[in-house]
Every structure is written in C-alpha cells, then in structure tokens.
Amino acid sequence: MAHLRGQKRVMTTCMVKNGVVEDFSDISLNGVCARVFADGKSWGFSSTNMLDFESVNQTLANALKLAKASSKLKKQRTILEPVEESTADVSAPVRKNPRDLSVENIVEIPLEACKGAQEAGPEIADVKATYITIEDDKYFLSSEGARIHQTATRVSLFVNIIAKSNGVLCPSSENLGHTGGLEIFDKTSPYSLGKAVAKKAVKLLKLKAPPSGKFRVIIDPTLCATLLHEAIGHPLEADLAMVGGGFGNRIGEVVSSKLVTIYDNGLVPGGLGYFAYDDEGVECKRTVLIENGVLKSFMHDRTSATVAGVSPTGNSHAWDYSVEPLIRQTNIGIEAGDQSLEEIIEDIEAGLLLEGTFGGQADVNGDFTFGFQDARWIRHGKPVEELRGANVAGNAIEVFKTIDAVGEEAVLRPGACGKSQFAVQGRVVPAIRCEIMVGGTGG
C-alpha cells in the first residue's frame, strides 16, 4: 500500500509589539511525501521538496526501502482494512480572502489591536499582537484508488497584554481563529479585541487572588476548552490510550458524569480543525467518544483501528508534507446541556466562576495544572466579588465525574497543540459546573 501527499502552503505572520512591527514573514513551502506499508508490518516514510518526476519516484522508492527494513524488526503482522475509494475536491469557504490584502493592510490588523490595547490606560506596560494566516492546497493519492484535493485558509489573531501598577504585574490574553477568511473580524474587530484584553489586565491589578482549596466551580468555555483538549482529549487518542493512558481499555465503562457527551468532528464549520479528509485519505466525521458518561470510542488512525478491530475515525493528521501523520484531535467538543449560565450559578451557595485561560500542562492519565485569568465569588446563587487569576489542578477524569450542570450554549474556540509536531485545532465547549482544586498564582 502506498500513499502520496502533495502540499503547497503559504503562511503569513505579522507580529507587532508596543506599536512597532517586529516581524513580518510570508513563507511558502511546496513538497511531496510518500508513505508505504510493507509486509503487513511497517510504514516507511520519505519526503522531498523537489517536484520533478524522478525526485518523487525516488522518494517513493526510499519509503518502500525504509518500510522493508523496518518490517524485518517486527514479528506481528497487521492487515489494514481497506477504506472506501474516495475522489473529492473540497474547499473550505472563504468570504474575504486574505490574499486580497496588501502588506500595508496586513500590518494594520495587529497595529489596530495594539492601538486598542494602549488606549486602555497608562497601566498597559506591554502589548503584543500577532496575525497569522495559513493557506493550504493539499493532494492525496493512494494505491487503493483515492484521489483527494483539499484547500483551506485559516486566520488567527493573538493578543497578549501585561498591565503594571505599583510593582504588580497582571497578564491577560485572548485570541481569535477560524477556518475561513477575514470575515472573522466582522463581529470582533482587532481594535476592540485589543481594548477588551487590555481593560481586563488593568482591572485585574485592583483585585485580590482567590482562596486555595477545593470548590464547587463554574468553568467558562475558554478554560473548559483547554481542560477538554489537554486533559481529556489526549487520553482519548488511541496511540496514547493503547499504551496505558488514563482511559486504557475502558470501552463501555462509565468514565464521566452522565451529563457529559464528548465528540470529535472534523467537519465543524469554521473550526480551526476543519478537515474533510485526513492524511490517510479517511473521511473525517463526527465520532462520539463519550456518550452520557460512557466511553464509546477512541480517536483512531488506520493502524490503531485495525489493532482495536474498529473503523478508522479520520484523525490521522500531519502538520505538513515533511512529517508523518499522527493521531490528532480535529474539533473536539462537549454537547451543550439545557441550563443557562444564570441557572447554573443560582444553585451554588458558595463557589467560584473561573474565566479565561493561560494554558498549562496535562499527562496521558488526565492529571493537569492550568491557569485561569480571573474569577468571581458566587454567594447564595449570585456572582459577587471579582478576583484575580490563579491555578486549577487535579485529574480531569475524576473532575469530569463531578460535573452536575452543562451550559446550553457551546462556543467554538480556536486552539493549537504541540504533540510531537504542531497542529491547529478547534474546541466546541459550553460552561460546566464541577468540583476542582484551586490554588497558587495564575499567569
């Protein structure tokens, strides 16, 4: 079995710091890779940026040679199940094409974000705004008959602020991102994003840190997105689960609150992880991973699916043509519940509403530490005192068992991942109510 992937990418980046353009790049890559499965045992991989027939043919021969050499070291055979022969030409919709912008127009986007931030007050000590577009044109051919062409444009804007007063530093950050064009700024302009992030940083200077301890909390979609991707999503990737990750061989078991249904879906419109087909030619779809608290499936590539005796789920993705695909999340989500935020709050006698994220870390067992940007005390069913950010920690699998309310609005959030190689992904998340440990200093 042989796969050929061709890719042309144009990636534009403009970073502005404190009103000064510090980096502008417009980088193109163009290449082909070959991946060959030999003797029912092993994959071989090779890539080239030389696109003449002889170079591509040699790349295919190199992949076969590597697969043959690797297969001699393996005893167990794995006969991959055939996938449906696909012929497709798919383009993600773009209403306002970034290619129509001049260099001056591009620079204006992060400059406007900086301008909005700097107008928030003299306490603003540092502003960084980064605009990124990624335009991909990809081809996939296989010896099984697949002929797939996909194009997609992704636009992102990152704003990072530090406010300072009397020796106290408070960071704040936010980002926009989707698969599509510049229409992402129709609802939230760069200027308004920068100003909103800066105002939050200034506000945090005047607040005190939250207390430490285990609390009944509401986690807003921004923080929930990070928690879901890092501490639940990764343990649901088959390559991690099958080597002893947190969910192990627990298919069919209750692993979460019955209010929780988690899925992965490469076809979420606008999601940064939008893909019609993965990098093994498998059609992406909605895969239910946890349904009403019961573990139903992992995310699979063709190899792990064959070992598990299931169908591949369209989760085999590579950052670019020069690297092999990995099992990756596309757009992971939690199905919305039936309660408004007000209804979720009113049932809390004493607790916290946690908002924003500074990221953090998690392992394959679901143990995590994440930072949040700000919080609100909830007393007698009402949000009262505002608080500065801090950290949350625990085991996500255990935390998700304590969920007793899920918000009625699921928000599409942009995200990124560094599992061996970079990837952009989406998260579709509502607010959740659960029990979690709070403590330490955020940021």
C-alpha positions in Angstrom: 0.0 0.0 0.0 1.4 3.4 -0.9 0.3 7.0 -0.2 1.4 10.2 -1.8 0.7 13.6 -0.2 1.5 16.8 -2.0 1.2 20.2 -0.3 1.6 23.9 -1.1 1.4 26.2 1.9 1.7 30.0 2.2 2.0 31.2 5.8 1.9 34.9 6.6 2.9 36.2 10.0 2.9 39.8 11.3 3.9 40.5 14.9 3.6 44.0 16.4 4.9 44.8 19.9 4.0 48.1 21.5 3.0 49.7 18.2 6.2 48.6 16.4 6.3 45.9 13.7 8.9 43.4 14.9 8.3 40.6 12.5 6.7 40.2 9.1 7.1 37.0 7.0 5.4 35.4 4.0 6.8 31.9 3.8 6.0 29.3 1.1 6.6 25.6 1.2 5.9 23.1 -1.5 6.6 19.4 -1.4 5.6 15.8 -1.6 5.9 12.8 0.7 5.5 9.1 0.2 4.3 6.6 2.8 4.4 2.9 2.2 3.1 0.0 4.2 5.1 -3.1 3.6 4.8 -6.8 4.5 1.8 -6.1 6.7 4.2 -4.9 9.4 5.6 -1.4 9.0 5.3 2.0 7.4 8.1 3.7 5.6 8.2 7.5 5.1 10.2 9.9 2.9 9.7 13.4 1.7 11.1 15.9 -0.8 10.7 19.5 -2.0 11.9 18.6 -5.5 8.8 18.1 -7.6 10.1 16.6 -10.8 9.1 13.0 -11.7 12.5 11.5 -10.9 12.6 13.0 -7.4 9.1 12.0 -6.5 9.7 8.5 -7.8 12.9 8.2 -5.7 11.0 9.4 -2.7 8.5 6.6 -3.2 11.4 4.1 -3.5 13.0 5.4 -0.4 9.8 5.0 1.6 9.4 1.4 0.4 13.1 0.7 1.3 12.6 2.0 4.8 9.3 0.1 5.3 11.0 -3.1 4.2 14.0 -2.5 6.5 11.7 -1.7 9.5 9.4 -4.7 8.9 12.4 -7.1 9.4 12.5 -6.0 13.1 8.8 -6.7 13.7 7.2 -10.1 14.2 3.5 -9.3 14.3 1.6 -8.7 11.0 -1.2 -6.1 10.8 -3.5 -6.4 7.7 -5.1 -2.9 7.3 -8.7 -3.0 6.5 -9.4 -1.3 3.1 -11.1 2.1 3.2 -13.6 3.4 0.7 -12.1 4.6 -2.5 -12.6 8.4 -2.5 -12.5 11.0 -5.2 -13.1 14.5 -3.9 -12.3 18.2 -4.4 -13.1 20.2 -1.3 -12.6 23.8 -0.5 -13.4 25.4 2.9 -15.5 28.5 2.3 -13.7 31.9 2.4 -15.8 35.1 2.1 -13.0 37.7 2.5 -9.7 36.3 1.1 -6.5 37.4 2.9 -4.7 37.2 -0.4 -6.6 40.4 -1.4 -4.8 42.4 1.2 -1.6 44.5 0.6 1.3 44.3 3.0 0.2 47.6 4.5 -3.4 46.2 5.0 -2.0 43.1 6.8 0.2 45.2 9.1 -2.8 47.3 10.0 -4.6 44.3 11.6 -2.1 43.8 14.6 -1.4 47.5 14.7 -5.1 48.2 15.4 -5.1 45.6 18.1 -2.2 47.3 19.7 -3.8 50.7 19.4 -7.0 49.5 21.1 -4.9 48.0 23.9 -2.8 51.1 24.5 -5.9 53.2 24.8 -7.0 51.2 27.9 -4.8 53.3 30.2 -1.3 54.2 31.4 -1.1 50.9 33.3 -0.5 49.0 30.0 3.2 48.0 30.1 3.5 45.6 27.2 1.3 44.8 24.2 2.0 42.1 21.6 -0.4 41.3 18.7 0.3 38.5 16.2 -1.7 38.0 13.0 -1.3 34.6 11.2 -2.8 33.2 8.0 -2.2 29.7 6.8 -3.3 28.8 3.2 -3.1 25.1 2.3 -3.5 23.4 -1.0 -3.2 19.6 -0.5 -3.4 16.5 -2.7 -3.7 12.9 -1.6 -3.2 9.8 -3.9 -3.2 6.2 -2.8 -2.6 2.8 -4.4 -6.2 2.0 -3.2 -7.6 4.5 -5.7 -8.1 7.6 -3.5 -7.8 11.0 -5.4 -8.4 13.8 -2.9 -7.8 17.6 -3.3 -8.4 19.9 -0.3 -7.9 23.7 0.1 -8.3 25.6 3.3 -7.4 29.1 4.7 -7.0 29.7 8.4 -6.8 33.1 10.0 -5.8 33.9 13.6 -5.1 36.9 15.8 -3.4 36.6 19.2 -3.3 39.5 21.7 -1.1 39.3 24.8 -1.1 42.2 27.4 0.8 43.0 30.6 -0.6 45.7 32.9 1.6 47.1 35.7 1.0 49.2 38.7 2.9 49.7 42.0 5.2 46.7 41.2 2.3 44.4 40.4 2.1 42.7 37.0 -1.1 41.3 35.6 -1.2 39.5 32.2 -4.2 39.0 30.0 -4.6 37.3 26.7 -7.2 36.3 24.1 -7.2 35.0 20.5 -9.5 34.7 17.5 -9.1 32.0 14.9 -11.1 30.0 12.4 -11.0 28.2 9.1 -12.2 30.9 6.7 -11.2 34.4 5.8 -11.1 37.9 7.2 -14.8 37.8 7.9 -13.7 36.6 11.3 -13.2 40.3 12.2 -16.7 41.3 11.2 -18.0 40.5 14.7 -14.9 41.4 16.7 -12.5 43.9 15.2 -8.8 43.8 16.0 -9.1 47.2 17.8 -12.0 46.0 20.0 -10.2 42.7 20.8 -7.1 44.6 21.9 -9.0 47.0 24.0 -11.1 44.3 25.8 -8.0 42.3 26.7 -6.1 45.4 28.0 -9.1 46.5 30.0 -9.2 43.1 31.7 -5.5 43.3 32.5 -6.0 46.8 34.1 -9.0 45.5 36.1 -7.0 42.6 37.5 -4.4 44.9 39.0 -7.0 46.0 41.6 -8.2 42.6 42.5 -7.0 40.0 45.1 -6.2 36.4 44.4 -8.8 33.7 45.1 -8.6 31.4 48.1 -7.0 27.9 47.9 -9.0 24.8 48.3 -11.5 22.5 46.7 -14.5 24.4 45.4 -17.7 23.9 43.5 -16.9 26.0 40.4 -18.3 27.0 37.0 -15.7 26.7 34.3 -16.3 29.1 31.4 -15.9 27.9 27.8 -12.4 29.4 27.3 -10.9 27.5 30.3 -13.1 24.5 29.6 -11.6 24.3 26.0 -8.1 24.0 27.4 -9.1 21.4 30.0 -11.0 19.3 27.5 -8.3 19.3 24.9 -5.3 18.7 27.1 -6.6 16.5 29.9 -9.5 14.6 28.3 -8.8 14.8 24.6 -5.3 13.5 24.6 -6.1 10.4 26.7 -8.8 9.7 24.1 -6.3 9.5 21.3 -5.8 5.8 20.5 -2.0 5.8 20.4 -1.9 7.2 24.0 -4.8 5.1 25.3 -3.4 1.9 23.9 -0.1 2.3 25.8 -1.8 2.7 29.1 -3.3 6.2 29.1 -5.9 7.3 31.6 -8.8 5.7 29.8 -7.0 2.4 28.9 -9.2 -0.4 27.9 -12.4 1.0 29.5 -14.6 1.0 26.4 -18.2 0.5 27.6 -17.5 1.8 31.1 -18.8 4.9 32.8 -15.9 7.3 32.9 -17.6 10.7 33.4 -20.8 12.3 34.6 -23.9 11.1 32.7 -24.5 14.7 31.7 -21.3 14.6 29.5 -21.2 13.6 25.8 -17.8 14.3 24.1 -17.2 14.0 20.4 -14.6 14.9 17.8 -15.8 16.3 14.5 -13.5 17.4 11.6 -16.5 18.9 9.8 -17.4 21.7 12.2 -17.9 24.8 10.0 -15.3 27.4 10.8 -13.4 25.2 13.3 -9.6 25.6 13.1 -9.6 21.8 12.9 -11.8 21.6 9.8 -10.8 18.8 7.5 -13.0 16.8 5.1 -10.4 14.0 4.8 -7.4 13.1 7.0 -3.9 12.4 5.8 -4.6 8.7 5.2 -7.5 9.5 2.9 -10.1 8.6 5.5 -13.2 10.8 5.5 -13.5 12.9 8.6 -16.7 12.6 10.5 -18.4 13.1 13.9 -17.0 10.5 16.3 -18.8 10.1 19.7 -16.0 9.4 22.2 -18.0 9.5 25.5 -21.8 9.3 25.4 -23.8 10.2 28.6 -20.7 9.4 30.6 -19.9 6.0 28.9 -16.7 5.6 26.9 -17.7 4.7 23.4 -14.6 5.1 21.2 -11.1 6.5 20.9 -9.8 8.6 18.0 -8.0 6.3 15.5 -5.8 6.2 12.5 -5.9 3.1 10.2 -3.3 1.2 12.1 -4.7 1.6 15.6 -8.2 1.0 14.3 -7.1 -2.3 12.8 -5.5 -3.4 16.1 -8.6 -2.4 18.0 -11.0 -4.1 15.5 -12.9 -0.9 14.7 -13.1 1.6 11.8 -10.7 4.5 11.5 -12.2 7.8 12.6 -10.4 10.3 10.3 -7.9 11.5 13.0 -4.6 10.9 11.2 -3.1 14.3 10.5 0.3 15.8 9.8 1.4 19.4 10.2 2.9 19.5 6.7 4.2 17.2 3.9 7.6 16.8 5.6 6.3 14.8 8.6 4.3 11.6 9.1 0.7 11.9 10.3 -0.2 11.3 14.0 -3.5 10.6 15.7 -4.7 14.1 16.4 -7.9 15.8 17.6 -9.7 17.9 14.9 -12.5 19.9 16.6 -13.2 18.2 19.9 -16.4 19.2 21.7 -18.8 18.7 24.6 -22.5 18.6 23.7 -24.4 21.5 25.1 -26.8 21.0 28.0 -30.0 22.6 28.9 -29.2 25.2 31.5 -28.4 28.9 31.1 -25.4 30.4 32.9 -27.8 32.1 35.3 -29.4 28.8 36.2 -26.1 27.2 36.8 -25.0 30.0 39.1 -28.1 30.1 41.1 -27.7 26.6 42.5 -24.3 27.5 44.1 -24.4 28.5 47.7 -20.6 29.3 47.8 -18.2 28.8 44.9 -16.3 30.3 42.1 -16.8 31.3 38.4 -13.5 30.7 36.6 -12.8 32.6 33.3 -10.1 32.8 30.7 -7.0 30.6 30.4 -3.2 30.8 30.5 -2.8 27.2 29.3 -0.9 24.7 31.4 0.0 21.0 31.2 -1.5 17.6 31.4 -0.4 14.0 31.1 -1.9 10.9 29.4 -3.6 10.0 32.7 -5.5 13.2 32.8 -3.5 14.8 35.6 -3.4 18.6 34.9 -2.4 22.1 36.1 -3.9 25.1 34.3 -4.0 28.8 34.9 -7.2 30.9 34.7 -7.2 34.7 34.2 -9.9 35.9 36.6 -12.7 34.7 38.8 -15.9 35.7 40.6 -17.0 34.7 44.0 -20.5 33.2 43.9 -22.5 33.5 47.2 -26.1 32.5 47.6 -26.6 32.0 43.9 -25.2 35.3 42.8 -21.8 36.4 41.4 -20.3 39.0 43.8 -16.6 39.9 44.3 -14.2 39.8 41.3 -10.9 38.0 41.9 -7.5 37.7 40.1 -6.4 34.6 38.3 -4.8 31.5 39.8 -4.4 27.8 39.0 -6.6 24.7 39.0 -5.2 21.2 39.4 -6.3 17.6 39.6 -7.3 14.7 37.5 -9.6 15.6 34.7 -11.2 12.2 34.6 -12.2 12.5 38.2 -13.2 16.1 37.8 -15.5 15.3 34.9 -17.3 12.7 37.1 -18.3 15.6 39.4 -20.0 17.6 36.6 -23.6 18.3 37.6 -24.5 21.0 35.1 -23.7 21.8 31.5 -24.4 25.1 29.8 -26.9 25.5 26.9 -24.5 27.4 24.7 -21.5 25.7 23.2 -18.8 28.1 22.0 -16.4 27.4 19.1 -12.9 28.2 20.3 -9.6 28.2 18.4 -6.7 26.1 19.7 -3.3 24.7 19.0 -1.4 21.6 20.0 2.3 20.5 20.2 2.0 16.7 20.3 5.3 15.8 18.6 4.5 18.3 15.9 2.4 21.5 15.8 -1.3 21.5 14.8 -4.2 23.9 14.9 -7.5 22.6 16.2 -10.9 23.7 17.4 -12.8 23.1 20.6 -16.6 23.4 20.9 -17.5 23.8 24.5 -20.2 25.1 26.9 -19.7 26.2 30.5 -19.6 23.3 33.0 -20.1 23.1 36.8 -17.9 20.7 38.8 -15.6 20.4 41.8 -11.9 21.3 41.4 -8.9 22.3 43.4 -8.0 26.0 43.2 -4.7 27.5 44.4 -1.4 29.1 43.6 -0.8 32.2 41.5 -2.2 32.4 38.0 -0.3 33.6 34.9 
